[in-house]
């Protein structure tokens, strides 16, 4: 029934994870479909490969962000 709603009215995405300041993962509140922003800023299906890329980007972002704040203090 939820997939029928999405096929009629479209998905209603909400942010499920903030990877970096400009890359986020989204999931549909009705059917649970997961997407992420790609290199062009478009939404693309969240595949296992994209999940792995996002995890790596998140780790790099957190390390750089953490080091930047220590240098300022």
Secondary structure, 3 states (H helix, E strand, C coil): CHHHHHHHHCCCEEEEEECCCCCEEEEECCCCCEEEECCCCCEEECCHHHHHHHHHHHHHHHHHHHHHHHHHC
